[in-house]
Structures are given as structure tokens and as C-alpha cells.
Amino acid sequence: MSTDEELEALRKRRLIELQQKMVQEQQQAEAQRRFEIQKQALMRRILTQEARQRMANLKMVRPEFASQLELQLIQIAQQGRIQLPIDDNQLKEILRRLQGKRKEIRIRRV
């Protein structure tokens, strides 16, 4: 095999690998999109409109925390451990309990 043929074979192999990688990434993105759609549908059933608005605000400030909280709410709702729908006051209480585990920092002006 000549150098040109070897080079062409390597290019073809690399092109096939890149195409396969693109297909896998597209499949993963589609699976993630479906998961998010299902999660949002469940959250609409679990939370009232006001509670969903509070959760949206929380997502802007602390996105990782909000995502974990959503998954926990879905889990306890599916297990039947909480009465549905969760209103804004109940969500505030859940957040207070979770925040109570963190050290609270207060700044006082003098």
C-alpha cells in the first residue's frame, strides 16, 4: 500500500468515527430533551403555578440545587410521601428545611 492510499484509508476511518460520534451526541441530546420534557410535565402536576414560579426563580439563582430539588420532589411524589399539588407555602417550607442544613450568613449594616 502506498502512502497516499494509507492516508486516504486513515481519513475515511476518521470520517466514519466522527460521523458515529455525531450520531451518538444527537441521540444523547434527544434523550436529554425527552427527559426534560417529562420532568417538566411531572413538575406541572406536582407544583401549583406559584410554586413553579418560585422554582423558576430558584433555577436562575442556583440551577444545580433547583435540579436536584426537582428530582427529589418527583421521587417523593411518585412514592406518595407528599400530598399533591405542592403549593408555594409548602415549597417555601421545604426550602427552609433544606436551607436550615446550610450555615446561614447574615450581613448587618452598622
C-alpha positions, 0 to 999 in steps of 0.5 A: 500500500502506498502512502497516499492510499494509507492516508486516504484509508486513515481519513475515511476511518476518521470520517466514519468515527466522527460521523458515529460520534455525531450520531451518538451526541444527537441521540444523547441530546434527544434523550436529554430533551425527552427527559426534560420534557417529562420532568417538566410535565411531572413538575406541572402536576406536582407544583401549583403555578406559584410554586413553579414560579418560585422554582423558576426563580430558584433555577436562575439563582442556583440551577444545580440545587433547583435540579436536584430539588426537582428530582427529589420532589418527583421521587417523593411524589411518585412514592406518595410521601407528599400530598399533591399539588405542592403549593408555594407555602409548602415549597417555601417550607421545604426550602427552609428545611433544606436551607436550615442544613446550610450555615446561614450568613447574615450581613448587618449594616452598622 
